Amino acid sequence: MWHDVRALNATASALTALVVLACVASGVWWLSQRPMFTLRAVRVESMYGLDLQHVNELTVRNGVLGKISGNFFTSDLEQVRTTFEAVPWVRKASVRREWPNQLIVQVEEHEALGTWGEDGKLLSVKGDVFTANLAEADEDHALPAFDGPTGSEKEVLTRFAELRGWFAPIRLTPESISLSNRYAWTVRLNNGMSVELGREKDKDTLHGRVQRLVSIYPQLVARLQEGRIDTIDMRYPNGLALSSAALTVPADASKPVKAAVKKKTNTKTTKQI
């Protein structure tokens, strides 16, 4: 009999606890639905305290606010984060609540390094490919062009930094770098010269080919005088091949090829008295 009484008391206590919990939950739900917790503002700021260059706080906030559902308690922060990360120029976003009716969104912007491929996309300094307004990206200076197979973005970015250092002794800088589907490298320099570097046989292949070009480049320029080298192929193990509009082919093939000499034009100067 005592066992039955104790069982009944335990059951009653459990039911009482459930009722209390249900009342508390109902009260919390009722309170969370009060108008004071309706989202009134979404503040957008830089993740690292830097000025935002391309993300306009007002435009982004107004464009995204209508896509956020729920209030201070019920809004899905993960959904808000992904919504902001879909905005052009936004690389990463983090979201937190601020009592009682505001969300704080911190964003990290992409920093464009150059263009990627032929689809109007951009490559960031961190190796991310993203889509944004190209006119905004190159408003300060022309961007170098990059291209390569999907997944090679960070490899191309690393090679760009290396090539800048390798060509620095002859004061040339890469303006375009392309990695073919066969993983052969081509670089175009700021003097208009396109250099075929080919595929990497080992980690020193490309560096060795560039060093060979750098060492002989002053002699090539001197031989061609004022002529520009259009293309140069460094894939040969012990030599190179080049093309230039300044080269002429002699009628006698036994004679060496000479650089074309530009004709001087006589100009008259008239002095007025």
Secondary structure as UniProt FT lines:
FT   HELIX           2..32
FT   HELIX           35..37
FT   STRAND          41..46
FT   TURN            47..48
FT   HELIX           57..65
FT   TURN            66..67
FT   TURN            72..74
FT   HELIX           77..85
FT   TURN            88..89
FT   STRAND          90..98
FT   TURN            99..101
FT   STRAND          102..109
FT   STRAND          112..116
FT   TURN            117..120
FT   STRAND          121..124
FT   TURN            125..126
FT   STRAND          129..130
FT   HELIX           134..137
FT   STRAND          145..147
FT   TURN            150..151
FT   HELIX           153..167
FT   HELIX           168..170
FT   STRAND          174..179
FT   TURN            181..182
FT   STRAND          184..189
FT   TURN            190..191
FT   STRAND          194..199
FT   TURN            203..204
FT   HELIX           205..224
FT   TURN            225..226
FT   STRAND          229..233
FT   TURN            237..238
FT   STRAND          241..244
FT   TURN            245..246
FT   STRAND          247..248
FT   TURN            253..254
FT   STRAND          258..259
//
